[in-house]
Amino acid sequence: MTDYIREYKDVLGRNIKRGDVVTWLEDDETPEQAIMRAKAGKGQIEEVFEWSQGKDLGLGIDSTNKSWIEDGRAYPGQYGVYPFNSEDLQDIVVVSVS
């Protein structure tokens, strides 16, 4: 189980929700530079998924092997979600909203 997160916000204080596309800050880049990099298709770019386990609900990224999705052997979210934790949220920037 992950640490309890009441609100999911990126480094700019914007809400993160299911379907948003996010990236992570790299080295000393600013959030604005990370957004530009991600929009150019560089670095880790992920869609946000919802997860639930019992009464716990949260957000995270797809844990399904991307090559399996591309080959048609799996669909996004089929093998679960890596939940965001509070440390992740210190480096996440929303690139586009759903």
C-alpha positions as a printed Julia matrix, in Angstrom:
98×3 Matrix{Float64}:
   0.0    0.0     0.0
   1.16   3.55   -0.71
   1.13   6.52    1.59
  -2.27   8.22    1.8
  -2.57  11.16   -0.57
  -5.55  13.45   -0.14
  -4.94  15.6    -3.21
  -2.88  14.81   -6.28
  -1.12  17.97   -7.45
   1.86  18.52   -9.74
   4.85  20.74   -8.95
   2.93  23.76  -10.24
   0.04  23.08   -7.85
  -2.33  21.9   -10.6
  -4.7   19.01   -9.9
  -3.77  15.65  -11.44
  -6.66  13.48  -12.56
  -7.35  10.29  -14.51
  -6.57  10.7   -18.21
  -4.07  13.52  -17.76
  -0.65  13.13  -19.37
   2.33  13.73  -17.06
   6.11  13.8   -17.16
   8.83  13.98  -14.54
  11.35  16.77  -13.99
  14.83  15.78  -15.17
  17.99  17.1   -13.5
  17.74  20.89  -13.06
  14.99  21.64  -15.58
  12.06  23.89  -14.76
   8.48  22.64  -15.01
   8.04  24.71  -18.18
  11.11  23.06  -19.76
   9.77  19.62  -18.79
   6.45  20.39  -20.49
   8.21  21.54  -23.68
  10.42  18.42  -23.66
   7.43  16.13  -23.19
   5.45  17.85  -25.95
   8.45  17.2   -28.22
   8.07  13.5   -27.37
  11.21  13.19  -25.25
  11.61  11.67  -21.79
   9.11   9.66  -19.75
   5.55  10.62  -20.67
   2.66   8.69  -19.11
  -1.11   8.76  -18.97
  -2.62   8.87  -15.48
  -4.8    5.91  -14.42
  -7.07   5.39  -11.42
  -6.56   2.39   -9.15
  -8.47   0.9    -6.26
  -7.68  -1.73   -3.69
 -10.38  -2.36   -1.14
 -11.37   1.05    0.18
  -8.16   2.68   -1.05
  -8.4    4.77   -4.23
  -5.67   6.66   -6.0
  -3.83   7.64   -9.15
  -0.75   6.26  -10.87
   0.7    5.09  -14.18
   0.13   1.93  -16.21
   2.3   -1.03  -15.24
   1.46  -3.03  -18.38
   4.43  -3.73  -20.67
   4.23  -1.11  -23.44
   5.51  -3.5   -26.12
   2.67  -5.92  -25.26
   0.17  -3.09  -25.77
   1.77  -2.16  -29.11
   1.7   -5.84  -30.22
  -1.94  -6.22  -29.2
  -1.18  -8.81  -26.5
  -2.48  -6.55  -23.73
  -4.47  -3.39  -23.23
  -3.53  -0.33  -21.15
  -4.03  -0.96  -17.45
  -4.49  -4.72  -17.87
  -1.64  -5.58  -15.49
  -2.32  -2.88  -12.95
  -1.12   0.56  -12.01
   2.01   1.81  -10.28
   0.53   4.14   -7.64
   1.93   7.64   -7.2
   3.44   8.33   -3.81
   4.2   11.68   -2.2
   7.8   11.57   -3.48
   6.59  11.12   -7.07
   4.42  14.21   -6.77
   7.48  16.35   -6.02
   8.71  15.79   -9.59
   5.54  15.34  -11.69
   4.33  17.96  -14.15
   0.98  17.78  -15.98
   1.64  18.08  -19.73
  -1.97  17.92  -20.93
  -5.29  17.49  -19.2
  -8.08  15.08  -20.03
